[in-house]
Amino acid sequence: MLRALLVGASLAAVSLLPAAASGQATPQSPIQPRLDAKVGARTISLTKANGERVRVLFQNGYRFQVRDLTTTQNFHLVGPGVNRKTRVGATASTTWTMYLAPGTYVYKSDRNTKLRGVFQVKGAPPA
């Protein structure tokens, strides 16, 4: 009985955490679209699953497939409530699941100021 109460209290406390502020998906918006992020020695990109460059998105949960192909650069995403990056000095393939709120987002390399891109996230699409 006590165990059930503790588990219930723990779940309630976890549900009160500000998930959107941490860049995590919220329960209200299931993760759907996939975005492909890639950084190489001289290039950086963020594209939709169909290969189109990301310029504007609607607020939602997204699954980022991140491929860091070089040890000399990293992939760093910064925006409202989001600050995620891969490590310089290592290659990596990883998946980030995040909720993107309205605002301006920048993806960049921390080692080369020329490797960067910007996109906007807008509120919910019109009905």
C-alpha positions, 0 to 999 in steps of 0.5 A: 500500500505504501509503495503504491502511494509513493509511486503515485506521488513520484509520478505526480511530481515528475508530471509537474516538471517544466518539460518544454523549458528543458527541450523535452517533449510534452505529453500534450504533443506526441513526437511525430516529425523527424529532422536530420541534423548533420555536421561535417568538417566544412558543412552543417545542415538541418533538413526535413525527412524529405531532404528539404532545408528547415526554414520554418516549423510549427511548434511541436515535438520533433525527433532529431537524428543527429550525425556528427561526422567529424572530430573537429566540429560539433552540432549545437542547437540553441533556441527557446528552452533548448541548448543541446550539442554534440562534443567536439573531439568525437564523432557521434550519431544520436537521437534527440527528442525535443519540443520546439516552442515558438521562436528563433533557433540557431544550429551551429558549430562551436569551433567555426562561426561560418558553420551555422543556420537559423530557422523559425518556429511558429505557433500552431498552424491554422485550422 
